[in-house]
Amino acid sequence: MRRPIVLVPACTRQIGPHPYHAAQLKYVDAVVLGADCAPMILPALGAALDLEASLSVCDGIMLTGSASNVHPSCYDQDVLDPSLPQDRARDATTLPLIRAALERGIPLIAVCRGFQEINVALGGSLYQAVQEVEGKMDHREDPDASIEDQYGPAHDVILTQGGAFQRMLGGVEWIAVNSLHGQGVDRLAPGIAVEAVSHDGLVEAFSVPSAPGFTLAVQWHPEWQILDNPASMAMFGAFGQACRAFQARREGRA
C-alpha cells in the first residue's frame, strides 16, 4: 500500500533573476518523518490551479509557514506596513484550496502562515502587528540571534481543557513553543474552536470541529527538529493517521 499523498502548497520566491515555486525542506521533512506520508509540492498557480485535479490525488494538505504574510485585502484591511513581504499568488492558491479541502473532509494541518490562512479563508481577520496591540507581547524572533536560538522555546501555550489538541497530546495542560511571527489571529472565523492560547491571550492553536475531517492549525513551528519534539511528533502522527484513514475511504478499503 502506498503512502498517503500530502499536498504542500509552495510560496513564490525570487532567487537571483528567476522566480521559483519553493517549499522549505523542514516542512517537507515533517510530512515524511512526522506523518509518514509522501509530500507533493503544489505550485502557487492561483486562479490557474485545477482544484479538482489537485484534490483528487491527495489524502491530506500541509499549509506551511513563510516569510510572507496573507495580504490584508483578503480580510478587508489596508496594508499597515508596505515593507513586509506579500505573496498574492500563494493567497490565491491556498485560500480556495482550504475551503474546498474542508468541504471534502481532507485532513489539514497548518503552521504559522498556514494557521493564519485558514482563519482568513473562513472569514476571520488578523492583527498585522501583534507587538503593537495593547496587552499583547512581541511574538517575533530576534533577527540577530542564531537560527537555533530563533527556533528555541520562547513561551508556553495553555491548552484548552478537554479540547481535541489536549487529548492528542495526552492531557497535558501546557507546552513550550517557539515564536517567530509578527501577525496573529484577531477576529476568529466562525466554526473554529480555540485549542491553545499564549499567556497574553493570543490564539496559538485551533481546530475546525464543523469540518468533516481532521483539522489542526498552530501558530508556532512544530516542524523544527521534529524528531526531538514529542508534542510535534504526536501532532504529525495524528495527521498521518487521518491521512491514511482518508486514503482508505477514498480507495474503498474502509
Disulfide bonds with the S-S distance in Angstrom:
none
